[in-house]
Amino acid sequence: MSLAFIFPGQGSQAVGMGAELAKAFPSARAVWQEVDEAVGRNLFRLMCDGPEDQLTLTENAQPALMAASMAVVRVLADDFSIGVEGAAFVAGHSLGEYSALAAAGSLSLRDTARLLKLRGQAMQRAVPVGQGAMASLIGPKADVALAEQAAAAGSEVGVCAVANDNNPGNIVISGDRAAVDRAIEAAKALGARAILLNVSAPFHCSLMQPAADEMAAALAGAAISEPVAAVVANVTACPVRNVDSIRSQLVEQVTGRVRWRESVQFMAAAGVTRFVEVGAGKVLTGMVKRIAPEAEGAALNTVAELEAFARSI
């Protein structure tokens, strides 16, 4: 059975994520300790105890979600002898791409934590709170073509673009608040439902260019190795192993579209029959079921789920 490990993005965070694994496995606790040292704060305590509004802050949520994913990866390797190198592909949604790269040995755990903390801070600095917005277009008619039409209507009054192509019936747009409001009305007129998202910044659109510039400088000095498994990149929906391409695509990803639907379609067409979501929640597992219903999806969040997965290999 060909499998892919997939890694969640922002929005999957929850108070308590990873706590059970940290209690059960020293290898998981070691991941959190290393991440805490790298970012200079006790993310593990924040993850265990909250408050939720602090965990949700972009600069905390991004490294915390990565740590939750990497704790699972470390436990799989150290306690169940299951390595990422056995996967056909790894892929992550937005910040999850960093988790995928860390899992595949392309980035060190410490560097990934530092880069994600900076990424979160840079994204928040790029656009003052309240000036940008994101909205999810939902329903049977909500496809990329409709979203692009709606975004074009929004672009008449400001920046507006398709940010996330998540799965059939779920497309996210991003941009200036007035432009997104205009796009929402256009989307409704075209037959889709539209819901403003509770986010602090308009991610994955050109308003994030200042953050992309900061990440370009940070990534230029980061040590990146060839991954042990092919990483399907957000901005191309194609596998990448070349170090220079990884570096440039991580920069492009800040302003570019997350092509998750296409990424899953590519992996399924390449023979992946099992998608294993690693770390926190089951958001991507739900998306996979809507994109590739013939494939099996599973999430690894708990000790019982890890044990069941290990028995199935």
Secondary structure, 3 states (H helix, E strand, C coil): CCEEEEECCCCCCCCCCCHHHHHHCHHHHHHHHHHHHHHCCCHHHHHHHCCHHHHHCHHHHHHHHHHHHHHHHHHHHHHHCCCHHHCCEEEECCCHHHHHHHHCCCCCHHHHHHHHHHHHHHHHHHCCCCCEEEEEEECCCCCHHHHHHHHHHHCCCCCEEEEEEEECCEEEEEEEHHHHHHHHHHHHHCCCEEEECCCCCCCCCHHHHHHHHHHHHHHHCCCCCCCCCEEECCCCCCEECCHHHHHHHHHHHHHCCECHHHHHHHHHHCCCCEEEEECCCCHHHHHHHHHCCCCEEEEECCHHHHHHHHHHC
